[in-house]
Amino acid sequence: RPSQQTIGKFFGNS
Amino acid sequence: LEARLEQAAMLKRVVDAIKDLVQDCNFDCNDSGIALQAMDNSHVALVSMMLKSESFSPFRCDRNIALGINLTSLTKVLRAAQGDDILTLKAEDAPDVVNLTFESPESDRLSEYDIKLMDIDQEHLGIPDTEYAATITLPSSEFSRITRDLSALSESVAIECTKEGVKFTCTGDIGNGSVSLRQHTNVENDAKSVDISLTEPVALTFSLKYLVNFCKAAGLSDRVRLCLSNEVPLLVEYGLSNNSYLRFYLAPKIGD
């Protein structure tokens, strides 16, 4: 079952 | 800040489209316009709104300010505006409140509200410039229908884009379903066309709950753009006039 990722995993802090 | 919108409907619809996803938001105002970026509580979806200065007439912002606004409060006040009212947003330097006025275009009615501002300590994310592998532009009503229909069967949807077209597939307890769309040009009404541009095939899985939520923005634009690359968040974009936009990013589901 695929697990839900979070946005923070892909987009860094600016 | 002083920003006058010819039609209150635009702000009413934008706020309506995002208020169930994000609650307390900074409206970042500078001379290029009013921007908002916020994640939902679970940090799975990100809302990015840009209302360019050209969408207002006039627009004046002498100093950069962040207006921390609770969207439930803003919704209560915007409910007092008619769609075709002229809406003006005003805030001073280091403001405690944002002032909204609604002017009826055909009568002398003027209403005026202040909303108390909040200090919102929000992390701001850098959204990388991405060359997406697949870009699908379709009627926003079609996308709403697909997400609604498939969400009745399953929590998740797999979106596969190949040169054959785009396929939305779901599997649930009662069975499974899919919707396939091909590139299609409607000669009578271009808004009904489906445009697919692909540099490499894409297959990703997303939570339907969020996609259904994004579709609350369908009233803002006839068209919606879906941008996908493998293993990165999906971008769902509703374009507004004057290059303003409402974008939603959704993190994928990955792995077994």
Interface residues (C-beta under 8 A of the other chain):
Chain A: R1 P2 S3 Q4 Q5 T6 I7 G8 K9 F10 F11 G12 N13 S14
Chain B: M39 S42 H43 V44 A45 L46 E123 H124 L125 G126 I127 P128 S156 T205 S207 V232 P233 Y249 A251 P252 K253 I254 G255 D256
